Amino acid sequence: MEDYRSIRISALAEEDRPREKLLLRGKSHLTDAELIAILIGSGTRYLSAVDLSRIILKSVGNDLAQLAKLSVNDLKKFKGIGEAKAISIVSALELGRRRKVAEPQKKTKINSSADVYQLMRQELQDESVEFFYALFLNRSNLVIKKQLISQGGTSATIADPKLIFKYGMEYLANAIILVHNHPSGSLKPSTADLNLTKKLCLVGQNLELPVLDHVIFTDVGYFSFADEGMI
């Protein structure tokens, strides 16, 4: 059996200590165990932080995804891991998960009203109240941002032009596509829809931030102002 008393971090060469190794060689040169060792700071009387980390990793098959499933209480079962160290490990893995979720996604390119309809299915399918969205596009018609503008009742929602164009300028957009749903299933634009679209198109022209389309979404189909020559 290996004598762990001979490999405490304080006895290692400086370039092999996790913290120093990170500073000297960069984070990519550290093993998973060494990174976890930095989180927990210290091991036990007979185990270095690195070796304690190796034991923890071995218990989950050296799989970080499985390690992320362990709770604070699960981690406290390892000798040398108290509540504070367990919380550090859980917090670090949660940050990693959130970072992955926040990674930039491939931008959707809008070539037609059908693309808009498919893009908005996740937000608008089966909704019982009206939602009004604005899609902000760059020069290549890639969606920069899908922005909820307002949420209303079963028959109407209010879209503030000032808010829509404020977002457009903040996102440095080059064009806008408006989208709202009709929970009733009607594909016919209301008088309010017609007046709002006309007003927003006029403002967009003046601000050089054109409204390319206004799509009315229903669960069974859609209506496009642009397809109908109304923009």
Contacts in CASP RR format, 6 or more apart in sequence:
PFRMAT RR
TARGET T0000
AUTHOR 0000-0000-0000
METHOD contacts of the structure
MODEL  1
MEDYRSIRISALAEEDRPREKLLLRGKSHLTDAELIAILIGSGTRYLSAV
DLSRIILKSVGNDLAQLAKLSVNDLKKFKGIGEAKAISIVSALELGRRRK
VAEPQKKTKINSSADVYQLMRQELQDESVEFFYALFLNRSNLVIKKQLIS
QGGTSATIADPKLIFKYGMEYLANAIILVHNHPSGSLKPSTADLNLTKKL
CLVGQNLELPVLDHVIFTDVGYFSFADEGMI
4 46 0 8 1.000
4 47 0 8 1.000
4 48 0 8 1.000
4 51 0 8 1.000
5 46 0 8 1.000
7 48 0 8 1.000
7 50 0 8 1.000
7 51 0 8 1.000
8 48 0 8 1.000
9 17 0 8 1.000
9 18 0 8 1.000
9 37 0 8 1.000
9 42 0 8 1.000
9 48 0 8 1.000
9 49 0 8 1.000
9 50 0 8 1.000
12 48 0 8 1.000
14 20 0 8 1.000
14 24 0 8 1.000
15 21 0 8 1.000
15 24 0 8 1.000
15 25 0 8 1.000
18 30 0 8 1.000
18 34 0 8 1.000
18 35 0 8 1.000
18 37 0 8 1.000
18 38 0 8 1.000
18 49 0 8 1.000
18 50 0 8 1.000
19 38 0 8 1.000
21 29 0 8 1.000
21 30 0 8 1.000
21 34 0 8 1.000
22 29 0 8 1.000
22 30 0 8 1.000
22 38 0 8 1.000
27 35 0 8 1.000
30 38 0 8 1.000
32 53 0 8 1.000
32 57 0 8 1.000
32 62 0 8 1.000
32 64 0 8 1.000
33 50 0 8 1.000
33 51 0 8 1.000
33 53 0 8 1.000
33 54 0 8 1.000
33 57 0 8 1.000
34 50 0 8 1.000
34 53 0 8 1.000
36 53 0 8 1.000
36 56 0 8 1.000
36 57 0 8 1.000
36 89 0 8 1.000
37 48 0 8 1.000
37 49 0 8 1.000
37 50 0 8 1.000
37 52 0 8 1.000
37 53 0 8 1.000
38 49 0 8 1.000
39 85 0 8 1.000
39 88 0 8 1.000
39 89 0 8 1.000
39 92 0 8 1.000
40 49 0 8 1.000
40 52 0 8 1.000
40 53 0 8 1.000
40 81 0 8 1.000
40 85 0 8 1.000
40 88 0 8 1.000
40 89 0 8 1.000
41 49 0 8 1.000
41 85 0 8 1.000
42 49 0 8 1.000
43 49 0 8 1.000
43 51 0 8 1.000
43 52 0 8 1.000
43 80 0 8 1.000
44 52 0 8 1.000
44 79 0 8 1.000
44 80 0 8 1.000
47 55 0 8 1.000
47 80 0 8 1.000
52 78 0 8 1.000
52 80 0 8 1.000
52 81 0 8 1.000
55 78 0 8 1.000
56 67 0 8 1.000
56 75 0 8 1.000
56 78 0 8 1.000
56 81 0 8 1.000
56 89 0 8 1.000
57 67 0 8 1.000
59 78 0 8 1.000
60 66 0 8 1.000
60 67 0 8 1.000
60 70 0 8 1.000
64 93 0 8 1.000
67 89 0 8 1.000
67 93 0 8 1.000
68 93 0 8 1.000
68 94 0 8 1.000
68 97 0 8 1.000
70 89 0 8 1.000
70 90 0 8 1.000
71 90 0 8 1.000
72 83 0 8 1.000
72 86 0 8 1.000
72 87 0 8 1.000
72 90 0 8 1.000
73 86 0 8 1.000
75 81 0 8 1.000
75 82 0 8 1.000
75 85 0 8 1.000
75 86 0 8 1.000
75 89 0 8 1.000
75 90 0 8 1.000
76 82 0 8 1.000
76 83 0 8 1.000
76 86 0 8 1.000
81 89 0 8 1.000
107 138 0 8 1.000
107 142 0 8 1.000
107 143 0 8 1.000
107 144 0 8 1.000
108 115 0 8 1.000
108 119 0 8 1.000
108 142 0 8 1.000
108 143 0 8 1.000
109 115 0 8 1.000
109 140 0 8 1.000
109 141 0 8 1.000
109 142 0 8 1.000
109 143 0 8 1.000
110 116 0 8 1.000
110 119 0 8 1.000
110 135 0 8 1.000
110 137 0 8 1.000
110 141 0 8 1.000
110 142 0 8 1.000
110 143 0 8 1.000
110 177 0 8 1.000
111 141 0 8 1.000
113 213 0 8 1.000
113 215 0 8 1.000
113 222 0 8 1.000
113 224 0 8 1.000
113 226 0 8 1.000
113 227 0 8 1.000
116 135 0 8 1.000
116 177 0 8 1.000
116 179 0 8 1.000
116 213 0 8 1.000
116 215 0 8 1.000
116 222 0 8 1.000
116 224 0 8 1.000
117 215 0 8 1.000
117 217 0 8 1.000
117 221 0 8 1.000
117 222 0 8 1.000
119 135 0 8 1.000
119 143 0 8 1.000
119 146 0 8 1.000
120 133 0 8 1.000
120 146 0 8 1.000
120 179 0 8 1.000
120 215 0 8 1.000
120 217 0 8 1.000
123 131 0 8 1.000
123 133 0 8 1.000
123 146 0 8 1.000
123 148 0 8 1.000
124 131 0 8 1.000
124 133 0 8 1.000
124 179 0 8 1.000
124 181 0 8 1.000
124 217 0 8 1.000
125 219 0 8 1.000
126 219 0 8 1.000
127 181 0 8 1.000
127 183 0 8 1.000
128 154 0 8 1.000
128 183 0 8 1.000
129 151 0 8 1.000
129 152 0 8 1.000
129 153 0 8 1.000
129 154 0 8 1.000
129 157 0 8 1.000
129 183 0 8 1.000
130 151 0 8 1.000
130 152 0 8 1.000
130 153 0 8 1.000
130 154 0 8 1.000
130 155 0 8 1.000
130 156 0 8 1.000
130 157 0 8 1.000
130 180 0 8 1.000
130 181 0 8 1.000
130 182 0 8 1.000
130 183 0 8 1.000
131 148 0 8 1.000
131 150 0 8 1.000
131 151 0 8 1.000
131 152 0 8 1.000
131 157 0 8 1.000
131 180 0 8 1.000
131 181 0 8 1.000
132 148 0 8 1.000
132 149 0 8 1.000
132 150 0 8 1.000
132 151 0 8 1.000
132 157 0 8 1.000
132 158 0 8 1.000
132 159 0 8 1.000
132 178 0 8 1.000
132 179 0 8 1.000
132 180 0 8 1.000
133 146 0 8 1.000
133 147 0 8 1.000
133 148 0 8 1.000
133 149 0 8 1.000
133 178 0 8 1.000
133 179 0 8 1.000
133 180 0 8 1.000
134 147 0 8 1.000
134 149 0 8 1.000
134 164 0 8 1.000
134 167 0 8 1.000
134 168 0 8 1.000
134 176 0 8 1.000
134 177 0 8 1.000
134 178 0 8 1.000
134 179 0 8 1.000
135 143 0 8 1.000
135 145 0 8 1.000
135 146 0 8 1.000
135 147 0 8 1.000
135 176 0 8 1.000
135 177 0 8 1.000
135 178 0 8 1.000
135 179 0 8 1.000
136 143 0 8 1.000
136 144 0 8 1.000
136 145 0 8 1.000
136 147 0 8 1.000
136 167 0 8 1.000
136 168 0 8 1.000
136 171 0 8 1.000
136 173 0 8 1.000
136 175 0 8 1.000
136 176 0 8 1.000
137 143 0 8 1.000
137 144 0 8 1.000
137 173 0 8 1.000
137 174 0 8 1.000
137 175 0 8 1.000
137 176 0 8 1.000
137 177 0 8 1.000
137 212 0 8 1.000
138 144 0 8 1.000
138 172 0 8 1.000
138 173 0 8 1.000
138 174 0 8 1.000
139 174 0 8 1.000
141 175 0 8 1.000
144 171 0 8 1.000
144 172 0 8 1.000
144 173 0 8 1.000
145 167 0 8 1.000
145 171 0 8 1.000
145 173 0 8 1.000
147 167 0 8 1.000
147 171 0 8 1.000
149 159 0 8 1.000
149 160 0 8 1.000
149 163 0 8 1.000
149 164 0 8 1.000
149 167 0 8 1.000
150 157 0 8 1.000
150 158 0 8 1.000
150 159 0 8 1.000
150 160 0 8 1.000
151 157 0 8 1.000
152 158 0 8 1.000
154 183 0 8 1.000
154 184 0 8 1.000
155 183 0 8 1.000
155 184 0 8 1.000
156 190 0 8 1.000
156 192 0 8 1.000
157 180 0 8 1.000
159 178 0 8 1.000
159 180 0 8 1.000
159 196 0 8 1.000
159 200 0 8 1.000
161 199 0 8 1.000
161 200 0 8 1.000
161 203 0 8 1.000
164 176 0 8 1.000
164 178 0 8 1.000
164 200 0 8 1.000
165 203 0 8 1.000
165 204 0 8 1.000
165 207 0 8 1.000
165 209 0 8 1.000
167 173 0 8 1.000
168 176 0 8 1.000
168 209 0 8 1.000
169 207 0 8 1.000
169 209 0 8 1.000
173 209 0 8 1.000
174 209 0 8 1.000
175 209 0 8 1.000
175 210 0 8 1.000
175 211 0 8 1.000
175 212 0 8 1.000
176 200 0 8 1.000
176 204 0 8 1.000
176 209 0 8 1.000
176 210 0 8 1.000
176 211 0 8 1.000
176 212 0 8 1.000
177 211 0 8 1.000
177 212 0 8 1.000
177 213 0 8 1.000
177 214 0 8 1.000
177 215 0 8 1.000
178 197 0 8 1.000
178 200 0 8 1.000
178 211 0 8 1.000
178 213 0 8 1.000
178 214 0 8 1.000
178 215 0 8 1.000
179 214 0 8 1.000
179 215 0 8 1.000
179 216 0 8 1.000
179 217 0 8 1.000
180 193 0 8 1.000
180 214 0 8 1.000
180 216 0 8 1.000
180 217 0 8 1.000
181 216 0 8 1.000
181 217 0 8 1.000
181 218 0 8 1.000
182 216 0 8 1.000
182 217 0 8 1.000
182 218 0 8 1.000
184 218 0 8 1.000
185 218 0 8 1.000
185 219 0 8 1.000
185 220 0 8 1.000
186 218 0 8 1.000
187 216 0 8 1.000
187 218 0 8 1.000
187 221 0 8 1.000
187 222 0 8 1.000
187 223 0 8 1.000
188 223 0 8 1.000
189 197 0 8 1.000
189 214 0 8 1.000
189 216 0 8 1.000
189 223 0 8 1.000
189 225 0 8 1.000
193 214 0 8 1.000
193 216 0 8 1.000
194 230 0 8 1.000
197 211 0 8 1.000
197 214 0 8 1.000
197 225 0 8 1.000
197 230 0 8 1.000
197 231 0 8 1.000
200 211 0 8 1.000
200 214 0 8 1.000
201 210 0 8 1.000
201 211 0 8 1.000
201 231 0 8 1.000
204 210 0 8 1.000
204 211 0 8 1.000
211 231 0 8 1.000
212 226 0 8 1.000
212 231 0 8 1.000
213 224 0 8 1.000
213 225 0 8 1.000
213 226 0 8 1.000
213 227 0 8 1.000
213 231 0 8 1.000
214 224 0 8 1.000
214 225 0 8 1.000
214 226 0 8 1.000
214 231 0 8 1.000
215 222 0 8 1.000
215 223 0 8 1.000
215 224 0 8 1.000
215 225 0 8 1.000
216 222 0 8 1.000
216 223 0 8 1.000
216 224 0 8 1.000
225 231 0 8 1.000
END
